[in-house]
Amino acid sequence: MAALAGVRDPELDESVTELGFVDGVIVSGGRVEVSLRLPTYFCAPNFAWLMVDDAHAALSAIPGVREVLVRLVDHFAADEINAGLRGGQGFEATFAGLADGELDALRETFRRKALAARQDRMCRMPWVTCHRAPTPTPTCGAGPSSASTSRPRRRSSSTGRVRPFRRNG
């Protein structure tokens, strides 16, 4: 199960193990069989393909594993997806006439979106969670504040020096 923890639902960016999509695991010698059951029968075939393909790759990378069988169950395109992956076909060949290419670009799009979402969550974390005091964020023109530095400034066109704005009246 640890190898499958890195397999993520492409849309939710959550582990298939945490989401409860792993329906069964059988390990026998160097053979591993896994059943994946997605929460909806009509989950998009490209998303389902990505998860089954990623699960196969994750399990195949385990030292000592010689044979991997990942089966998608209770999905409207399970037969096509299982046969395509078992036969080493790509998504486009499996769904000939229906697919517009392989899923590499889609996979990369989801990876980028997931990274952006994780970065956003990190930026929104309370400082207490980080176990350190907040560090002031420097801003443009940061420095000591005084009456002379808090006024708006402008650059002189003749000298290039910055001078305070003067108000008329």
Secondary structure, 3 states (H helix, E strand, C coil): CCHHHHCECCCCCCECCCCCCEEEEEEECCEEEEEEECCCCCCCHHHHHHHHHHHHHHHHCCCCCCEEEEEEECCCCHHHHHHHHHCCCCHHHHCCCCCCCCCHHHHHHHHHHHHHHHHHHHHCCCHHHHCCCCCCCCCCCCCCCCCCCCCCEEECCCCCCEEECCCCC
